[in-house]
């Protein structure tokens, strides 16, 4: 149904069902139509930015099952535990252990020195000023996140959430950690990967229940749903598309001001995710009929220009801007936009590496310069062939 090229030659499937319409509705194999769209539904999730530093804890690579997020004594995940006020530690009881079962050794931390060195204001973190224990927990959670000990960081964040259940901050930061763990999990550990993204989605959703205007919660819920769309199956992907679009639209409208440094802002990441979503989802009316939303390449370009205005040294933003320009230029036969896109992508090669994904993005940037017609299907997972998807309708 769809051809995706990664670092190796693409593997081509075959379309199932002819392209036909009747009264504006598709005929034939509807499941094939939705299956062809699953890769593009996940792209907003594949491209959300992580913390802009180099290095990470090793991705879980032990036997499947050992790398999964923790479960209750019965073996089930506990998405309802948060709403029921149960012990949040059961969500991350295994966070203090490595995938091979060995305990994680926590480095000693001078709390007050951390706050000074990190150039962070404790007043930005609920309870950190008036409660010494909470100040220490925030410091350990943040230090673990900065050091890329993501499971351990989430453990601390959810301990904070027990003490401050009225704050969404700890929830969305834990959701971001789980999203990053899922992103780092090898594709052959599918069950572990799914459970990380399930945890991320549930935590972000609970953060939205606490604060309906938590834009960062919406960002990471959209990202988790996007990644789950390609792993749970056709029905999940179809249900998620409209929700992803609504989450991104709502969050952008809030104009969040949160930043983690001058090159990592919630609003910039939202514009970036929105651009990838609206660039890669096909803009056909039949798609809107099937999943409740369709692509908008002009909007994608507007959104990524706004992201670059916010953080102009982000390689991933620049590569997305180049992709949006090449996509529009190729589909609209606009050589000026194609030329601008190539110039943007060439310029991205000169920027300092900030994210772990930057090197991979620059490889894709070179590929798009050589083949601009591929830009509409660009993602960090490879290139989706929209023409193959079209044949499924």
N, C-alpha and C positions, 0 to 999 in steps of 0.2 A: 504494500500500500504506500509505503513511504521510504525514501532513501535518506539515510543519515550517514554522513561521512565524519569519521573521527580522525585519529592519528593514523589509521590504516585505511585501505581502500573501502569504499562504501559497499554495503550489501543491499542489493536491490530486491524488494519484494514485488509482488504483482498486484495491480489494482483489482478489486473485486466489486463489480457493478459498473454499469455504464452511466455516463453523465446524462441525466434526463430530468425534466421538470414537468409538472402538471399543476396549473393554477398556483404557480410559485412555490410548490412543495416538491421535495425530492422523492424519486421513486427508487425502487431497488433495495439494495442492502443498506439499511440505515445504520446498522452496527459498523459496517465498513466505513461509512462516512465519519462517524464519531471516532473510530479507531485511527483514521488518518489525521484527525485533529489533535489527538492526545499529545504528541510532542510539542506542538505550539502552545497548548494550554499550560504546559509546565514551564515555559521559558521565563515568565516573570519570576518564578521561583528560583530558576537556576542562576539568575544574575543579580540577586540582592547582595550588596557589599557586606563583607565581614569587617572586623576590626582592622584598621589599616596599619598592620605591622607585619614583619616577616617571621616565618617559622611557625610551628604548631606542634602540639602534642601528637604523637604518632596516631594515625587513624586506626580504629579497631580492626585488627587483622587476625585475631585468633579465631577459633572455630565459631561458626554461627551460633548464636545463643549467648555466648559469653560477652559479646559486645552489645547486647541489647540493653536498653534502659531497664531499670528495675521493675519488678512486678510485686503484687501482694503475695501473701503466703499461699493463696490459692493458685497463683501463677498468672493471674489476669492483671492487665493494666488497670489503673484506678482513675479514669477521667472524671468520675463523679466525686472523688474524694475532696477535690478542691471546693466544689459547691456545697458539700455536706460538712465542711469544716473539719474533716478528719486530719490525722497527722500527716503533714506534708512530707515528712522525711521518708515515708514509704515510697514516694516517687523517686527519690534519689538515694535510697539506702545503699545501693551499689556504686554510687558515684565515688566513694572513697576507695574503690578497688579498681585495678587495671583489668583489661579484658581477659588476661590470663589468670586472674584471681588473686594476684599479689596486691597487698595494701599499697595505697599511694602514700608516699612519705611527704608530709607537709613541711616545707622549709620554714624555719623560724622567721617571724615577721615583726619588725618594730613598727607598731601601728602609727605612732605619731610621726615617725620618720617617713613612713609611706605617704601619709597625707601631704607632707611638705614636699617630698620629691616628686610626687605625681602631679603637683600643682592643681589639685582638686579642692574645692570648697566642701567640707563636710555638710554645710548647710543645704547642699543640693540633694542630700540623701536623707530620706525621712528617718528621724530619730537619732541621727548620728551626732548631733550637737549635745542633746540632753541625756543621752544614754551611752555610757562608755562601752557596754557590751555590744550594742548595736554599731557603734563606731568601729569597733574591732571587727565585727562580722562584715560590715561593708568593705573595710580595708582588705580582709582576706578574700572576699568574693571578687573584688576588683583586681587585686594582685594576681589571683589565679586566672582570671580572664585575660589580663594583659600577658601573662606567661603562657597562655594557651592550655592551661589545665582546665578544660571546659567542664568535665563532669564534676570535678571538685568545686569549681566556681558555682555551678548550678546548685550543688548541695548547700553552699552558703546562702545563695539567694533565696532558696526556699525556706531555709531556717529564718531568714529575715522576714519572709512573707508570713510565717506563723506569728511573728511578733508584731508585724504591722500589716494586718490583712486589709487595711483600707488603702494601701498604696499599690499602684499598678507597676511601679518602676522595677521592683524585683522580679515580677512575673515576666515582663517583656525581655528583660536581660537574660533570664533563664531560658526563655523561648528562643532568643537569638543563639545562645550556646547550643541548645539541642538542634537547631537548624544547621549550625556549623558542623556539629558531630555527624548529622545525617549526610551532609554534603561531603564530608571526608571519608565516609564509610564506603568501602569498595562495592561496586555494582553486584558482585557475586554474593554479597551478604544482604540479599534483598530484604529479608525479614527484619534484620537489625536496622537497616536503612529506613524502612517504613515506620518502625516504632519510634525512632528518633524524631521523624517528622510528625508523627501523631502526637508525641509529647509536646513538640514545639507548637503545634496548632492548638492543643488544649490549653497550654499555659497562656498563649497569646489571647485566646478567646476568654479565659477567665480574667485576664487583665482588662479586657473590654467590658466585662460585666462589672468590675469594680469602677472603671472609669470609661464610660461610653465614648469619650472624646480622646482616648489614648491612641494617637496616630501611630506611634511605634508598635503598639499591639496590632493594629490593623496591617501594618507593613509586614510583620513576621507571620501573622496568620495567613495573609495572601501568599507569602513565600512558601509556607509549609503546604498549603493547599495545592499550589502549583506543582511542587515536587511530588506530592502524593498522587496527582492526576495520572502520572505515567506508571505508577506502581500498583495502584488499587484496581484499575481497569476502566473500561469505557464509561460505565454509568457514573462513576465518581468524577471522571474528567468532565463530563457534560454538566453535572450538577455544580461543579466548582467554578466553571468559567464565569458565570454571571456574578457569583459571590466575589471572586477575585477582582473583577472590574469595579464592583460596588465598593469594596474595601479600599482600593486604590483611590477611587474618586472621592470618597468621604474623607480619607486621610489627607489628601492634597488640599481639599477645601478648608481644612482646619489650619493650614499653614503652620505646622509645628516648628518650634524654635530650638529644639534640643540638638546639641552637637556633641560629638566626641572628638574634639580637635577641629581645626579649620578645614580639613579635607574629609570629614565624615559627619554629615548632618542627616537627620531623619528626613527632612524635606527633600534634600538632594537625592537621597536613595529612593524616595517615593517617585520623584520625577523619572529617575533612571528605570525603576521597575515598570512604571507606566509606559515608558517609551518601548521597552522590549516587548511588553504585552501587546500593545496596539500595533506595533510594527509586524509582529510575527503571526498574530491571529488573522486569517484571511478576511478580507473586507467584502466578501460576497453576502448578498441578502439571505441566501439559503443557510449560511452559517448562523446568522442572527436568528432565523426561524428555529434552528436546531438547538442552539445553546444559549440564546438570549442576549448575545453580544457579538459584535463583529469588529474587525480591525479598522484602524484609522491611521494611515501612514503620515498624513499631515500633522495630526495631533502628536504622533510619536516624535516627529522632528521638533515641534514646538516644546514638548516636555523635556527632551534631552538637551536642548539649548538652555533651558532654565537650569537644569542640573549642572551644566558646565559653568554657567554664570555663578553658581553657588560655590562650586569646588573645581577650580580650573586646572588643577594638577593631577586629577584622577585619570589614570590611563583607561580604566574601564568606561568612564563617562565619554572620553574622547573616542574610543573605539565604537561605542554605541552611536555617537554622533556621526561618525563616518559611515557606519552601517545604515543609519536612517537616511542620510543624504544619498548614498549609492542606491538604496532601495527605491526611493522616490525617483531619483534620476533615471534609473533603469526602466522602471515601470511607466514613467511619463515621458520617456525619450527626451530628457532634459540634460544636455551635456554640461551645462554650467554647474548643476548640482553634483553630477558625477565627478567633475574636476575638483569641486570643493571637498567632496568626500575623500578623494584620493589624497588631497593636500592635508586634510585633518588626520588621516591614518598614518601618513608619512611623518607628520609632526609628533604623533603619539610615541613613535620609536625613540624620541629624544628625551622623554620625560623620565623622572626618577621612579623606580619601582616602589610602590607602597603596599600593594596587596599580594598575597600568595598567588593569586590568579593572574597577575599582570603579565607574566612571561607567556602564559598560554594565550591570553588575549592578543598579545602582539603577534603571535604566530598566525592567529586567525585574521588579524589586520592585514598582514602580508598576503594572505590567501584572497582576501576581498579586493585588494588592489589589483591582483592578477585576474580576478574573475568577479567584477562588480555585480553581475547578475545573480550571484549567490547571496547577496547582502540581506535580502528580505528574510531569508531563512537562517541567519546567523544566530547561534547560541553558543554558550561555553561547552555544550555537549556535542557540538559539531554543526553541520549545516542541514536544515530540513529542506527538502525539495518540495516547494509548494506546488509545482506542476504535477508531481505524483499525487499529492493530496487532492488536487482538483479532479483527477480522473475517478476518484471514489464517489463523486457526486453525479 
